[in-house]
Amino acid sequence: MDPVTHLLTGACLGRSGFNRKTALATVTMVLAAEAADVDVLWEFKGSIAGLQHHRGITHSFVGAPFMAAAVLGVVYVVHRLRFRKQPANTSPRSKPPLRWGLLYLCALLAALSHLLLDYTTAYGIRLFEPFNCRWYSWDIVFIIEPLMLLILIAGLALPALLGLIHQEIGVRTQGPRGRVGAITALVCVVLIWGVRDYHHRRALSAMNSFLYQGAEPLRLAAYPYMINPFRWHGVVETADFFETVPVNSLAPDVDSQAGIIFYKPPETDVTRAAKASYFGRVYLDWAVFPFVRQEKLEDDAGGYLVEFQDLRYTYPSSGRRGVLGGFVLLSPDLRVLQQGMNSGKSPSVESLEHPSGRQ
């Protein structure tokens, strides 16, 4: 999910009671909840390397304990520098004692929360890397979920506001504030997941009750929209084509008139060469519904342009090509000249889109 959701989740976890057990719990859990995204540094080596390593080892059960230890190390160093003239096991500005063992467990819990949040999205996460590089995803929550953000912010802000009111009227409080608000926010997030999961299953059930152009689906999936838990982006694969369809899980109903068909192009030496490229291997390892097409270039140099896209991100109502695609530019003798993510060189797929019917 987006970094803000991770940070707010870490803050709510810290305020749910851990900050009453040990000093520095909240700041540690905030940092640990977002630490896994340090893998974005691979983007400095290029967009393909970024795709290859994103949500990899730092987002796995193997990497989580090390990410927690790294965060704790940072907190320890900053704490020692800040209070270097005092004993290492004390924090004079905090009422709870500073317990490093418990603080590590807090960091580990927050690091695992990052894995859980990312698992709920459609992008996927490699939970068991390096032993198993398979992608896992729950497909129930959009990458940015405004309702979750509002709930988490409210869980942190409202107790602080009430604390100011209590301070004005002279009410004394014991211990850090915000425990009830933070726990309530976290429970609400779980309830959102429950509602989303229920409607995700209804969407899949509705999609599975249709024939698509007279063909039974080989695979199908439903992906969420932002905010609306009843609206889903359905993707179906048959032997000869893919189809994307809007799904209403409240009815439930599949909108056959708004569907788009992507006929599978034949496999050629050109597409095989593109798939064997660095970008092709990385992209096809990640993509769930990969759609690959080639175009013969008409310029003086000739050659071929091969476009890659994952249909789980080609929402039919968006009116544009899906995000998170890429391309491979090949010479006439099929050498890779250029490759990358989301380039303007990538051609439109409008010529391959057809209104769908259903039989």
N, C-alpha and C positions, 0 to 999 in steps of 0.2 A: 504494500500500500504506500501511499504518499508519506514522506518523512514526518509531516506534522502529526498525522494520526499515530505513528509510532511513538513520537515524543510525548504526546498527550497521554497515551496509554501507559507509558513508563511513569509519568507523573502521578496518574491515578493509582497505579500499583503501589508506588511509594507511599502515597497518602492514605492507602487503605488500611494502614496499621503498622507497616514495617518501619515507618519513621518514628514510631513510639518505642520500638525495640532497640534501634541503633541509630546513632548519629550518621548523617550523610546518606541515609537510605534513599531519599527522593532523588537527589542529584545523581547518585550512582545508577538508579534504575532508569532515569531519563536517558542517560548516556548509553547504557547497555541496551535499551530498547531500540536504539537507532544504529548501534555500532556495526551491525552486519552489513549495512550499506556502504561500508568503506570500500567494498569491491568496485564502486563506481570509478575508483582511481584507474582501473583498467582502460577507461575511456581515453586516457592520455596516449595509449598505444593505438587508438583508432576505434571506430564504432564496431567493427567486427570483433575485436578483442573484448570490447565492452559487453557485447551480446554473449560471447562465449563464456565469460567468467561471471556474469551477473547472476545472482541468486545461486551461487555454487557453494564452495566449501564454507564460506562465512555464514551461509544460510542453512547449514546442515546440522544434524544432531552431533556430529563429530566436531564441528567448528564452534558450536555454541559455548562449550566450557572454556575454550581458549579466548573467545571474544569477551566473555565475562571476566576472565583473568586479566586481559589487556585493559579493560575499563577500570577494574579495581586497581591495577598498577598505576594508571593515570591519576585516579583519585588519591591514591596513597602518596604519590610524589607531590601533587599539588597541596595536599594536606600538610605534609612535612615541611614544604617550603613556606607555607602560610604560618605554621605554628612551630617553626624549627627551634625556637627558644624554649619550648615546653615539651613535656614528655610525649612520646609518640602515641601513647594509648589514651590520651585525653583530648577533649575538645571543649575548651572553656565556654564557648558560645552555644553549646547544645546541651539540653537537659538529659536526653538519653545517653547512655554510655556508648563509646565507640567500640563496636565488636566486629573485628575484621572477618572472622569466619562467617558470621551471619550476613555480613555485607556481601561476601562472595556469593552466598546462596541467593541473596536479593538480585545481584547482577545476573546470575544464571537464569532465574525466573524471568527477568525482563528480556534477556536474550532469546529465551524460548517463546516469549510473547511475540517477538518479531517474526519468528517462523510461522506461528499460528496465523497471524494477521495476513502474511503474504500467501499462505496456503489457501485462504478463503477467496482470493482473487482468481481471475482467469489466466494470468500470466504464467503461473506455475512456479514451483520451487523444487530444487533437487535435495530432498531431505536427507538422503543417505550417502551423498558424495563424501569421500572418494570411492566407496565400495560399490555403490550403485548410482549411476548418473541419470536414472529415470526421473522425468518431471512428474510432479504431483500437483493437482489443483482441485479445489472444491467448487469453483466457478459460481459462487453465490453473491459476491460483493464486487462492486465496481472499484477500479483502482483508486478513485477519490470518492468517498461516501460522505456527502455533506451532513446527513442526519447523524452519523457517528461522530463527526467533528463537533457538531453543536452539542451533542450529549456530553462528550468528554470535556469540552470547554465549560459547559454549565456545571459539571461535577466538580471542577476546580475553582471556578469563579464565584459561584453562589455562596459556598461556605466562607470564602474570604470576605464577601460583601456582608454576610451576616455577622462575621467577626468584627467588622468595623462598627456595625450597629450596636453590638454588645459592648464594645469598648466605649462607645459614646454614652451608653446608659449605665455604665459601671458594672456590668456583669463579668465576673471572673470565670475564666476557663482553665481547665487543667490539661496539660499536654498539647501537642500540635493539633490544629483545627483541620477539618475537612474530611474526616474518616468516613462519615455517613455519605457525604456527597460523592466521594470517590468510589465507594463500593456500589452505590446506586448507579453511577455512570457505567461501571464495568458490567453490572447485571443487565442494564439496558442494552449494551452492546451484544451480550450473549442472546438476549431476546430477539434482537434484530437478526442475528445469525439464524435463529430458529425459524423466524418468519420467512427469511430468504430461502432457507433450505427447503421448507415446505412447498413454497411456490416454485422453486427450481424443479422439484420432483414432479409437480403438476404439469409444468411446461414440458418436461421430457416425456411424460405419459401422453400428453396431447400430441406431441410430434410423432410418437411411436404408433399412433392409431391411424396414420395416413399412408397411402401409397404415393410416391412422388413420380409423376409422369408414368404411372403404371409400374414403377419399380420399387422393390422393397429397399429400405436403407441398409447399407452395410454398417455405417456408424452415424451417430447423431449426438449433438450437444446443444446446450442452451447457455447463453452468456448474458450477464446482467447489464441493465442500463443504470445510469446514475439516478438516485433518489427513488424512482418508481419500482417497487418490488414486484409488480404484476406484469411488467413489460420485459420481454426477453428477446435476444438475438439468437435465433435458431440456425444451426448449420447441419446440413445433411449430406452424407456422401453415399452415392450409389456406384454401380459398376462403371457408368459412363459419364457422370457429371456430379458436380456439387450444387447444392441449392441453399440459399440463405433466405430465411423466412421470419417475419415478425410473429411473436407468440404472446398471447394474453393468457397468463396463468390464472386469472380470476375467473374467466368464463368456464373452463379453459377453451382456447380457440387458436387455431393457426390461420393466419391471414394469407390465403393462397394467392390473392390478387397482387400483393405487394412483394411476392417472392422474386428472387433473381437466380437464374441458372448460369453456372459456369461449366461449360462442357470441357471435359478433360482433353487437352491436346495430345496427339500421339508422341510417344517418346522418340527422340531423334539423337543423332550424334551430338548435335548442338546442345540440347538440354542435358545430355549425359555429361558433357564436358563442363557445363556450368555447375551442375550438381557436385561434380568432383572437385571444384575449386575450393579454396579456403572458406570463402563466404558460403558457398553452397552446403558444405559439410556442417558448418556451424548452424546455419539457418534451419536446415532440415532436421537437425537434432532437436531443435527447440520447437518448431512449428507443429501444430496439431492437425490443421487442415491446410497443408501447403498447396498452393496453386502456382504452377510454373508455366510460363509461356515464352516463346521466342519471337523475335522480329528481325527480318533481314534489313540491314541498313542500306540506304540507297546513295550514300555519299561516295566520294572517290575511293576511299580506303576499303569500302565494303565492310564485311564482318557481320556480327550478330549481337543483338541486345536481348538478354534473357532476364525477365522480370520474375521476382519471387514475392509472393504475399501469402499471409496466413488469413484464411477467411473468417476466423473467429474475431478478427478486428475489422472486417469489411461489413459494417452495419448497413442494412439496406436502406434505412431512412436517412443516412448521413448525406447522400447526394454527392459523394466523392469517393475516391479510392481509399481503401483501408490504410491505417497507419502501420508502422513497424514492418514495412516491406523493404526490398532491396533489389539490387541488380548485379549482373555480371556482363561485362562487355568483352566479346571475343573477336579475335582476328579471323580472317577467312579460313586460316588453317587451324582454328579453334584454340589458339593460345589466349590466355587470360590477359587482357590489356588493362582493365579497371574492374573494381568490385567494391561494393559498399552498401550502406543502409540508406533508404529513403532519398535517393538522388533524383534531381529534376530530369535526369536522363531516362528515368523509368517511364515507359509509355502508358497511356491510358488503357484501361481494360474495357472501355465502353463497347468496343466492337464485339466483345465476347459475352456481354450481358444480354439476357433475353427475358422478357416477361414470362412468368411461369404459369402453367395451369396445373390442375391436379385431377387425377383420374381415380 
